[in-house]
């Protein structure tokens, strides 16, 4: 007989459903997550929704809860994006180096990574961002899981939801400089090279390049949003030939 797997609680299932909707892009950053609407669409009580939102706030960092206002989809800030990718750049490359030093990767692992890269290429052609993010996360999970360092894997796991939000935003802002299939193929080739330090550096560079490119793009958008529109032609003061200033509507 096979050991039975305990089903998730209703609150856990509700939280997972809301989490997946956020990561699919069904809700935009800063969108309100109204208990009544979610309760009706998911067919659960408002109390269950409330507990699920509290979990996504405390454990997954996907939801912001503002007293007397309600719950909202977290909006990734430039500062948080920088924190996420710089921390990833310390953890994941180290996990890959340990796995290589221990010669822990099997042929099946390498084949699985190659299949995920081929999947990334297919999804890029289809422009399926939600599936791209999921497959990207799967690749990094396979690449790091053989490190045999439980505490390190726990730390990587705690970053998972925020990492997923970070990767989702690279698609939202179109900040990637190279296709995912190309950058992840480089990681696989680094692992196949048998050089732990070289592979570690390739993973680190991949994470830093993607993260810094996203931050740069976010800062550009932020500056554009904060820049006041140019004054209309009617309000522009043009210098007259005699040195006196005339308004734009008179100059016409």
ChimeraX attribute file (.defattr): number of C-alpha atoms within 10 A of each C-alpha:
attribute: neighborCount
match mode: 1-to-1
recipient: residues
	/A:1	3
	/A:2	4
	/A:3	5
	/A:4	6
	/A:5	6
	/A:6	6
	/A:7	8
	/A:8	10
	/A:9	9
	/A:10	14
	/A:11	19
	/A:12	17
	/A:13	14
	/A:14	23
	/A:15	22
	/A:16	16
	/A:17	13
	/A:18	23
	/A:19	20
	/A:20	13
	/A:21	13
	/A:22	19
	/A:23	22
	/A:24	18
	/A:25	15
	/A:26	11
	/A:27	16
	/A:28	14
	/A:29	15
	/A:30	14
	/A:31	15
	/A:32	17
	/A:33	20
	/A:34	15
	/A:35	18
	/A:36	14
	/A:37	12
	/A:38	18
	/A:39	17
	/A:40	11
	/A:41	9
	/A:42	12
	/A:43	11
	/A:44	15
	/A:45	15
	/A:46	16
	/A:47	13
	/A:48	19
	/A:49	26
	/A:50	22
	/A:51	15
	/A:52	22
	/A:53	29
	/A:54	18
	/A:55	18
	/A:56	22
	/A:57	18
	/A:58	13
	/A:59	12
	/A:60	17
	/A:61	17
	/A:62	23
	/A:63	26
	/A:64	20
	/A:65	18
	/A:66	9
	/A:67	7
	/A:68	6
	/A:69	8
	/A:70	14
	/A:71	21
	/A:72	21
	/A:73	22
	/A:74	19
	/A:75	15
	/A:76	16
	/A:77	13
	/A:78	16
	/A:79	9
	/A:80	14
	/A:81	21
	/A:82	17
	/A:83	13
	/A:84	18
	/A:85	25
	/A:86	16
	/A:87	15
	/A:88	22
	/A:89	20
	/A:90	15
	/A:91	17
	/A:92	25
	/A:93	24
	/A:94	22
	/A:95	23
	/A:96	29
	/A:97	23
	/A:98	20
	/A:99	21
	/A:100	22
	/A:101	15
	/A:102	13
	/A:103	13
	/A:104	15
	/A:105	20
	/A:106	10
	/A:107	10
	/A:108	9
	/A:109	15
	/A:110	17
	/A:111	12
	/A:112	16
	/A:113	22
	/A:114	18
	/A:115	13
	/A:116	20
	/A:117	22
	/A:118	14
	/A:119	16
	/A:120	25
	/A:121	17
	/A:122	14
	/A:123	19
	/A:124	16
	/A:125	8
	/A:126	11
	/A:127	12
	/A:128	14
	/A:129	20
	/A:130	17
	/A:131	17
	/A:132	23
	/A:133	24
	/A:134	16
	/A:135	17
	/A:136	20
	/A:137	17
	/A:138	14
	/A:139	20
	/A:140	16
	/A:141	17
	/A:142	16
	/A:143	24
	/A:144	23
	/A:145	20
	/A:146	20
	/A:147	22
	/A:148	14
	/A:149	13
	/A:150	10
	/A:151	9
	/A:152	16
	/A:153	19
	/A:154	11
	/A:155	14
	/A:156	20
	/A:157	13
	/A:158	13
	/A:159	17
	/A:160	17
	/A:161	19
	/A:162	19
	/A:163	19
	/A:164	16
	/A:165	22
	/A:166	23
	/A:167	25
	/A:168	21
	/A:169	22
	/A:170	22
	/A:171	17
	/A:172	12
	/A:173	14
	/A:174	12
	/A:175	18
	/A:176	18
	/A:177	12
	/A:178	10
	/A:179	11
	/A:180	20
	/A:181	20
	/A:182	12
	/A:183	19
	/A:184	22
	/A:185	16
	/A:186	16
	/A:187	25
	/A:188	20
	/A:189	14
	/A:190	20
	/A:191	24
	/A:192	15
	/A:193	12
	/A:194	14
	/A:195	13
	/A:196	22
	/A:197	17
	/A:198	15
	/A:199	24
	/A:200	24
	/A:201	18
	/A:202	21
	/A:203	29
	/A:204	21
	/A:205	16
	/A:206	18
	/A:207	22
	/A:208	19
	/A:209	16
	/A:210	20
	/A:211	26
	/A:212	18
	/A:213	18
	/A:214	27
	/A:215	24
	/A:216	13
	/A:217	18
	/A:218	20
	/A:219	14
	/A:220	11
	/A:221	13
	/A:222	13
	/A:223	11
	/A:224	11
	/A:225	10
	/A:226	8
	/A:227	9
	/A:228	8
	/A:229	8
	/A:230	8
	/A:231	8
	/A:232	8
	/A:233	12
	/A:234	12
	/A:235	11
	/A:236	14
	/A:237	14
	/A:238	16
	/A:239	13
	/A:240	11
	/A:241	8
	/A:242	6
	/A:243	8
	/A:244	8
	/A:245	12
	/A:246	14
	/A:247	15
	/A:248	15
	/A:249	12
	/A:250	9
	/A:251	13
	/A:252	7
